[in-house]
Every structure is written in C-alpha cells, then in structure tokens.
Amino acid sequence: MLREAVARGVNHIDTSDFYGPHVTNEIIREALHPYPDDLVIVTKIGAKRGADASWNPAFSTEDLTSAVHDNLRNLGVDALDVVNLRIMFDVHGPAEGSIAEPLAVLAELQRQGLVRRIGLSNVTARQIAEGRTIAPIVCVQNQYNLAHRADDGLIDALAAAGTAYVPFIPLGGFSPLQSSALTEIAEGLGATPMQVALAWLLRRSPNILLIPGTSSVGHLRENVAAAQLSLPDDAMARLDRIAGPPASA
Ligand SMILES: NC(=O)c1ccc[n+]([C@@H]2O[C@H](COP(=O)([O-])OP(=O)(O)OC[C@H]3O[C@@H](n4cnc5c(N)ncnc54)[C@H](OP(=O)(O)O)[C@@H]3O)[C@@H](O)[C@H]2O)c1
C-alpha cells in the first residue's frame, strides 16, 4: 500500500516510532527505502507505550534523544525530515503548560544535524508562540475535522504565518464521520462521504496537508482522488454547519 501511495504521487507520510512500537517505521523502511528524493517523512516524539499499550509522556532529555535515534535507525536515515514534538499535558487534547524544556532538547538535536525541521502536535496557540522563541516551527498537527473544529481560529493564524496545519483524525478515526449532509452532498457529487470530508479540509485553508490513515488500497485510491474533487459553495456552506455554531457565537 505504501508503494501504491508513492506511485500515486503521495510525497508526505506521517509516522512515529512509538506506533507499534517500531513496526510502522520498519514497514515504511521495508517498503520504500531508499526513499524518493521528494518524499517527506514526518515523525513524532514525546510518548512511550506502556506494557498495557497505554500512551505515556516521555519528555526527559534521554527519552527525546533515544526517540530520535529510534526513528533514525528504524527508518534507515541519517537525518529526520520533520519531527513533531507531541505534547502530552493531556493525552486527548491540547492543554496549557510550558513546552520550553523538551523543545530545547529537540532544537539541540536539530543543531546536531539529526533533525531537519521541527513541528508541534497537540498544542495551543500559546505553546506555538512559546515554541517559536526556541526554534522555527514548520507545522502543527492537531485534531481537526468536519465535526471537531476547535482549531478554526488557529488554522487561519497559522495560514497567515505560512505554517502548515496537519489535521489528525481527519476522517473521525475509530468513529468515522457520519452525517446526512455529508452523505447527501457526496451522492450529489458522485463521490464518497470520506472524499467529501477530505475535499472540505483541502478547501478549508491553503495551509492544510492531509494524512488520512488507511489499511486499504481501495480507500487509499479514493482518498488520493479526493484532491480532484471540487466542492461547490453551497456544499461548503452546508458542510460548515455540521459542527454547529462557533464556540464564541
Ligand atoms: N499527533 C497525534 O496525536 C495523532 C493522533 C492520532 C492520529 N495521528 C495521525 O493522524 C493520521 C490519521 O489518523 P487516523 O488514521 O487515526 O484517523 P483517520 O485518518 O481519521 O481515520 C482512519 C480510519 O478511516 C478509515 N478510512 C480511511 N479512508 C477511508 C475511506 N476512503 N472510506 C472509508 N473509511 C476510510 C480507515 O479504515 P481502513 O483502514 O479500512 O481504510 C481507518 O479506520 C495518522 O497519520 C496518524 O499518525 C496523530
């Protein structure tokens, strides 16, 4: 499936060595190494899996350094294209707290040439501002989709700053997005609901990059084709109403 993705023009893959752990990176390496020149592999550090499969914060200098080395070894590269620091004050969503210490460790690994670019994941606007005082931040990866729009304002601010925004769980993850509007719009366009959900994200803002997860070649093809789907204004307006009014309204 990874080879099919690259053959279809996908040049951005999201991973982490803590997925598995190790297995996801091992599969990427086995399928794609040596990597095409234009392929950007984005990984993330900041968590460790427990023996009970729990997700635990891992922000000591030792944890962060070994996480970078695990990614280098298992992906089979000398430097990582982009490393997201995945913040864990609250595992399930952004929560305030200083990110200065762990980000300084990652910035040092960047100075050593092990990391090309730095991003942040599961963060607030304040943490991004703090992060920018420590290292250039090229991308932000937070949860966002048609039904989960807490980051609307943040996305616009990042677009104005030229920073990429990468919504995770773009299709709803384990609870796939479902809405009658989504289904009806998809039927009207001869597309699938998931294609419409992805096309909506692409039209939502020019700084959005997509990382839909799939284990199916059929879904991969469908998802790649969503980039060609153009949503009329009335469909956009209806899709915009799925999440309800903005929190401040
Ligand atoms: N930074 C973070 O904290 C964080 C957290 C979670 C996820 N992520 C990242 O976000 C990315 C995507 O997240 P995700 O995979 O959890 O959620 P997702 O992309 O929202 O959803 C994936 C689910 O959608 C299904 N799917 C995909 N394409 C489909 C299609 N065309 N039609 C119907 N179903 C479809 C998949 O099933 P099939 O396998 O059957 O296609 C899978 O069950 C991953 O790269 C992951 O690394 C990051």
The ligand as an SDF file (V2000), in Angstrom:
LIG
                    3D

 48 52  0  0  0  0  0  0  0  0999 V2000
   -0.4350   13.6110   16.5830 N   0  0  0  0  0  0  0  0  0  0  0  0
   -1.3060   12.8130   17.1550 C   0  0  0  0  0  0  0  0  0  0  0  0
   -1.5150   12.8470   18.3650 O   0  0  0  0  0  0  0  0  0  0  0  0
   -2.1030   11.8470   16.3240 C   0  0  0  0  0  0  0  0  0  0  0  0
   -3.1830   11.1460   16.8870 C   0  0  0  0  0  0  0  0  0  0  0  0
   -3.9220   10.2920   16.0710 C   0  0  0  0  0  0  0  0  0  0  0  0
   -3.5690   10.1290   14.7410 C   0  0  0  0  0  0  0  0  0  0  0  0
   -2.4930   10.8220   14.2480 N   0  0  0  0  0  0  0  0  0  0  0  0
   -2.1300   10.6990   12.8360 C   0  0  0  0  0  0  0  0  0  0  0  0
   -3.2260   11.0470   12.0210 O   0  0  0  0  0  0  0  0  0  0  0  0
   -3.2300   10.2500   10.8470 C   0  0  0  0  0  0  0  0  0  0  0  0
   -4.6190    9.7280   10.5750 C   0  0  0  0  0  0  0  0  0  0  0  0
   -5.2790    9.3870   11.7580 O   0  0  0  0  0  0  0  0  0  0  0  0
   -6.1290    8.0910   11.9450 P   0  0  0  0  0  0  0  0  0  0  0  0
   -5.7180    7.0520   10.9560 O   0  0  0  0  0  0  0  0  0  0  0  0
   -6.0820    7.7700   13.3820 O   0  0  0  0  0  0  0  0  0  0  0  0
   -7.6150    8.5860   11.6400 O   0  0  0  0  0  0  0  0  0  0  0  0
   -8.4280    8.8950   10.3000 P   0  0  0  0  0  0  0  0  0  0  0  0
   -7.4970    9.1340    9.1640 O   0  0  0  0  0  0  0  0  0  0  0  0
   -9.4190    9.9230   10.6530 O   0  0  0  0  0  0  0  0  0  0  0  0
   -9.2700    7.5550   10.0950 O   0  0  0  0  0  0  0  0  0  0  0  0
   -8.7390    6.3640    9.7170 C   0  0  0  0  0  0  0  0  0  0  0  0
   -9.9090    5.3870    9.6020 C   0  0  0  0  0  0  0  0  0  0  0  0
  -10.6990    5.7720    8.4710 O   0  0  0  0  0  0  0  0  0  0  0  0
  -10.8590    4.6600    7.6270 C   0  0  0  0  0  0  0  0  0  0  0  0
  -10.7900    5.1590    6.2380 N   0  0  0  0  0  0  0  0  0  0  0  0
   -9.7490    5.7300    5.6070 C   0  0  0  0  0  0  0  0  0  0  0  0
  -10.0780    6.0680    4.3410 N   0  0  0  0  0  0  0  0  0  0  0  0
  -11.3690    5.7000    4.1720 C   0  0  0  0  0  0  0  0  0  0  0  0
  -12.2690    5.7700    3.0940 C   0  0  0  0  0  0  0  0  0  0  0  0
  -11.9090    6.3070    1.9200 N   0  0  0  0  0  0  0  0  0  0  0  0
  -13.5330    5.2740    3.2800 N   0  0  0  0  0  0  0  0  0  0  0  0
  -13.9140    4.7300    4.4550 C   0  0  0  0  0  0  0  0  0  0  0  0
  -13.0980    4.6380    5.5200 N   0  0  0  0  0  0  0  0  0  0  0  0
  -11.8330    5.1180    5.3730 C   0  0  0  0  0  0  0  0  0  0  0  0
   -9.7410    3.7290    7.9330 C   0  0  0  0  0  0  0  0  0  0  0  0
  -10.1520    2.3980    7.7210 O   0  0  0  0  0  0  0  0  0  0  0  0
   -9.4570    1.4870    6.5750 P   0  0  0  0  0  0  0  0  0  0  0  0
   -8.1490    1.0540    7.1490 O   0  0  0  0  0  0  0  0  0  0  0  0
  -10.4450    0.3900    6.4130 O   0  0  0  0  0  0  0  0  0  0  0  0
   -9.3050    2.3390    5.3630 O   0  0  0  0  0  0  0  0  0  0  0  0
   -9.4830    3.9860    9.4040 C   0  0  0  0  0  0  0  0  0  0  0  0
  -10.3150    3.1810   10.2060 O   0  0  0  0  0  0  0  0  0  0  0  0
   -2.1780    9.1790   11.0480 C   0  0  0  0  0  0  0  0  0  0  0  0
   -1.0880    9.5520   10.2440 O   0  0  0  0  0  0  0  0  0  0  0  0
   -1.7640    9.2850   12.4900 C   0  0  0  0  0  0  0  0  0  0  0  0
   -0.3780    9.1760   12.6360 O   0  0  0  0  0  0  0  0  0  0  0  0
   -1.7870   11.6740   15.0010 C   0  0  0  0  0  0  0  0  0  0  0  0
  1  2  1  0
  2  3  2  0
  2  4  1  0
  4  5  1  0
  4 48  2  0
  5  6  2  0
  6  7  1  0
  7  8  2  0
  8  9  1  0
  8 48  1  0
  9 10  1  0
  9 46  1  0
 10 11  1  0
 11 12  1  0
 11 44  1  0
 12 13  1  0
 13 14  1  0
 14 15  2  0
 14 16  1  0
 14 17  1  0
 17 18  1  0
 18 19  2  0
 18 20  1  0
 18 21  1  0
 21 22  1  0
 22 23  1  0
 23 24  1  0
 23 42  1  0
 24 25  1  0
 25 26  1  0
 25 36  1  0
 26 27  1  0
 26 35  1  0
 27 28  2  0
 28 29  1  0
 29 30  1  0
 29 35  2  0
 30 31  1  0
 30 32  2  0
 32 33  1  0
 33 34  2  0
 34 35  1  0
 36 37  1  0
 36 42  1  0
 37 38  1  0
 38 39  2  0
 38 40  1  0
 38 41  1  0
 42 43  1  0
 44 45  1  0
 44 46  1  0
 46 47  1  0
M  CHG  2   8   1  16  -1
M  END
$$$$
